[in-house]
Amino acid sequence: MGFNSIYTGEWELIFHAPSGNGENVVAAWKKRHGNCDLMSGCCPCSMKDGCLPYNAKLETFRRSRKILKSPYLDFWNSLNIKKVGTIT
């Protein structure tokens, strides 16, 4: 699926930043996942490296204490995002 899920109207978690874990939120936000190819949808992604995998659902990652960022954020301007929601 990869980047195509953005266009099907599905909601996907793109940034997860739980409080009180000692990690730097700004550094996580600025970190880029440079090995992603937008055209092919190929983006090796590891939670160990702070990367949210494709099709990440809130229910799956809600209990994670690690800051996780989706590679989608690195391509935000190219993806034609229509709606954004926040959950606190």
C-alpha positions in Angstrom: 0.0 0.0 0.0 2.5 2.7 1.1 1.8 6.2 0.0 -1.4 5.1 -1.9 -3.3 4.8 1.4 -3.3 8.6 1.7 -5.4 8.8 -1.4 -8.1 6.2 -0.5 -9.6 8.3 2.4 -8.1 6.2 5.1 -6.9 7.8 8.3 -3.3 7.0 9.3 -1.2 7.9 12.3 1.8 10.1 11.2 3.3 11.4 14.4 3.2 9.9 17.9 4.8 11.9 20.7 3.9 10.6 24.2 4.9 12.9 27.1 7.3 12.1 29.8 9.6 9.7 27.9 12.7 11.9 27.9 12.9 12.1 24.1 13.3 15.4 22.3 10.1 16.1 20.3 11.6 18.8 18.2 14.5 16.6 17.2 12.1 13.8 16.3 10.0 16.1 14.2 13.0 17.4 12.3 14.5 14.0 11.7 14.1 12.9 8.0 13.9 9.4 6.7 16.1 9.9 3.7 16.0 6.5 2.3 12.4 6.7 1.1 11.3 6.8 -2.6 8.0 8.7 -3.0 7.4 7.4 -6.5 7.8 3.7 -5.8 6.4 3.8 -2.2 9.5 2.0 -1.1 10.6 3.2 2.4 12.3 0.8 4.8 11.0 1.9 8.2 11.9 0.7 11.7 10.2 1.7 14.9 13.7 1.3 16.5 14.8 4.3 14.5 11.7 6.3 15.4 9.9 5.6 12.1 6.2 4.8 11.9 5.6 2.1 9.3 3.0 2.6 6.5 -0.6 2.2 7.4 0.1 2.9 11.1 -3.1 2.9 13.1 -3.5 4.7 16.5 -4.8 1.5 18.1 -1.6 -0.3 17.4 0.8 2.4 18.7 -1.2 4.1 21.4 0.8 2.3 24.2 4.2 2.9 22.7 6.4 5.3 24.8 8.7 6.1 21.9 8.3 9.2 19.6 7.5 7.9 16.2 7.3 9.9 12.9 5.9 8.8 9.6 8.0 9.3 6.4 4.9 11.0 5.0 5.9 14.1 6.9 9.1 14.4 4.8 6.9 14.5 1.6 4.0 16.6 3.1 4.0 19.3 0.4 3.9 16.6 -2.4 1.0 14.5 -1.0 -1.9 16.9 -1.4 -3.2 16.2 2.2 -6.8 17.3 2.6 -7.6 16.7 6.3 -5.6 16.5 9.4 -6.8 15.4 12.8 -5.3 15.6 16.2 -5.7 13.3 19.2 -4.5 14.3 22.6 
